[in-house]
Amino acid sequence: MTNPHLSLDQKIVGDIYTSGESMENLSVLCDDFGSRFGGTKGERLAADFIKAKYKEYGLSNAHLEPFEYLGWERGEVKLEIISPIQKEIPCITLPHSPPVTMEAEIFDIGPGAPNDFDTLGDKIKGKILMTNSEIFPKKVKRWVHRQEKYGRSLMAGAIGFIFVNHYPGYGPATGGIGDYDSAGPIPGISITREDGAFIQRLAKRKGTVKIRLTSTDKLSKMTSWNVVGELPGTVKPEEIIMLGSHYDGHDISQGASDPASGVVAVMEAARVLAKYAGKLPRTIRFVMWGVEEIGLLGSYEYARAHADELENIRFYLNMDGAGGSPSKDINLHEWPSLQDTVEGYRKEMALDFAIGQAFHSASDHYPFLLKGVITAGIEAVQITRGGRGYGHTQYDTVDKVTLQGLQDAASLAARMALRVALEENWPASPRDAESVDKLLNQPDRTEIQAYLKRVKAFYKEIA
Ligand SMILES: [Zn+2]
């Protein structure tokens, strides 16, 4: 097969693989600015840094788009076993956990398979539910997200939530709770696998474990920013190809792999594509999302504020953690009409990534998918792991990310964006509301859809 874009490909690939810029940028974001968690000084520094880099690289219209949201700041927390023994256990609260003082018994549901919440409902009521971070509990065939385990605990009448990291040696794992832009109605904390196992042994040997939980986290209105820059198209500037990643990490972490490896890969694609701006008939827009980690807030805000532009988005490629992803595949969020096109691109680029056809709701493509936008992600098509590993822990640090991983993601993104921008026979158009509804309610999603409806109504009722 001949490659119609061979000479541009050679320049782009050559430029990316002979530059260490992406790793430099990763160190600035993580080592200089820290977690970049919503509300921290480093968050704003990161937004300004990305904007300045957009300008340096020659992007147009580089700017911040501010938005308000319900922010959360970590306070002090104390977890004490008060019966059958007395012992303090180290723990962290989960973002959007409300401040509390409470005493209650623990109910251990294990990995948290959806069915167990239904059958054990009576035993959960009035207790603090304990579960772990396994993503396929009891071999359930879909990712059972922390938010779902929390939501099911809530609906079963739990008054608190303990999330046990199922990996040894990684400390506690964090992650937001609650319903997007609102606090969780019950407190959520996280403990290590080792302390979780201690509590299980204690319960087995000496009976029901009762704890006291005291926390002082603060909830308040905050401002975050989406960071936007673009290469305007020369022929059809109104048609947009978008690349993006969130830039906030969790406050206990550098968030190097998730998400900063994605941020710097998007920046690197921007840097090299800017050199060929005059050859791009359509606009390529680069957007870094604020506060994804506590509810995809930046991308939801963007989809709301830019509602009249969404139908002009040809393709959104989400790159959350793409540079650190174990494989750089293109996962199309159920766009079979694009399969042949992307297979063709793969062939002409002489690459061997997998092409997926599935979607999930756990990153910034989702607000756009809900509006019918054609979305995809650079992510592993086959999830071979049982969880996030060091992700969402204090060990997601710069040393886990390789320069080649960043280059691979940047190069793939730049070459894909180039192709979609030049493509005259783009065989997909956005879904209308009815098609989105059909997508969400297909037969193998019955269980998750039923849960989502229930929990949405539940949150509404208690609001
Ligand atoms: Zn992420």
Residues whose N, C-alpha, C, O or C-beta is under 5 A from the ligand:
A	BS01	ZN	D258 P259 D320
